[in-house]
Amino acid sequence: MTYGFDTLQVHAGARPDPATGARQTPIYQTTAYVFRDADHAAALFNLQEVGYIYSRLTNPTVAVLAERVATLEGGQGAVCCSSGHAAQIMALFPLMGPGCNVVASSRLYGGTITQFSQTIKRFGWSAKFVDFDDLDAVAAAIDDNTRAVFCESIANPGGYITDLDAIAGVADKAGLPLIVDNTSATPYLCRPIEHGATLVVHSATKYLTGNGTVTGGVIVDSGKFDWTASGKFPSLSEPEPAYHGLKFHETFGPLSFTFHSIAIGLRDLGMTMNPQAAHYTLMGIETLSLRMERHVVNAIKVAEWLETHPAVAEVTYAGLKSSRYADRVPRICPKGAGGLFTFRLKAGYDACVKLVNALDLFSHVANLGDTRSLVIHSASTTHRQLTPEQQTAAGAGPDVVRVSIGIEDADDLIADLDQALKQAAG
Ligand SMILES: *Cc1c(COP(=O)(O)O)cnc(C)c1O
């Protein structure tokens, strides 16, 4: 029996609680789990038996969320983490080593650009940023030390849609895994594994939870990558000294990445999601498709209205017919281009700041993917640490305002933008 998305978002991974019959997934607020006996404990610690030991590794509430997201993404397994940024480090961790690099799209969430261009250097890792519309440049950037190719399905913040099939082709030819950040699209709008992604990462903080209540992340493994073939991924293919020489890929096959991420990644990096956060995210996911549909309908209405406004120089939303990426929507995200886009004001930086101050219904926050409409001037906030060249390359130049369109009445959002644009012009 295969269920549709709307059914799976409510049911996948969950069942009535075996101990109490509780219909909703309980919040298992516990640190540790009692072993049946010493042999059981030994088997768990040897990874010979799967079960709960300690909540830094696994927790029943968190496990339901992992299975639900894995199912919705069409993956084999998933690991939940404490944030989207934790998920990115956890995704790279088994693949990289000192001297290794990741080839990444230049169009990424500002925080990811900072994480990849600055912080990962402390691990001896590096990133090369490339325009992912230039497939030759992506291929040319890959060298013997490259261990992954990284992009976003719908890139935050510039309304850019990555041609995932084409990029997966380049990664595949080089024998490398493709990691896709699917935060802005969610599995309702885009399923990167169907386009060749090896791993999918999420900031669950955004649309998955959907109402701005938690910080969380998820990594989904397609289970399709051969970690042994190239010899480039020894953490997964070679004997692991911390587990008596166990070889993860040989032992766990399509679940090797997931098991490694729990047994080594969560155990030693400790970027664990707590059961309370998993609960909120599970609540959110139950209505994911309903919310995403409304986000998309509203985003189209607001973007179309802004496009005709005399103060607006450009609206970068792939859901608009005028977008240069419009032709990728039916193939990459057939249910819509999301709820996030940017627009440029002819009057530049100061007008953007005035607009953000004058908006009433839109909240000025560094977040996205909330039921509430949100706005931010990226150049003075999230993308502040970047050089002007990096800002413009990331679609966050000084005259750019980013909006995350909520699920309110579109007419109310338009009225709010209308009055704020008048004030910004005054
Ligand atoms: C927010 C975000 C992240 C980081 O997630 P956190 O949960 O804030 O750590 C990564 N990628 C994208 C596309 C995001 O929007």
The ligand as a Gaussian input file, in Angstrom:
#p B3LYP/6-31G(d) Opt

LIG

0 1
 C       17.537000      28.895000       8.180000
 C       18.244000      28.155000       7.132000
 C       19.373000      27.376000       7.433000
 C       19.931000      27.274000       8.836000
 O       19.007000      26.665000       9.669000
 P       18.952000      26.949000      11.266000
 O       17.848000      26.066000      11.724000
 O       18.679000      28.400000      11.438000
 O       20.291000      26.554000      11.785000
 C       19.981000      26.689000       6.406000
 N       19.525000      26.770000       5.145000
 C       18.443000      27.506000       4.817000
 C       17.994000      27.544000       3.403000
 C       17.772000      28.221000       5.794000
 O       16.705000      28.948000       5.464000

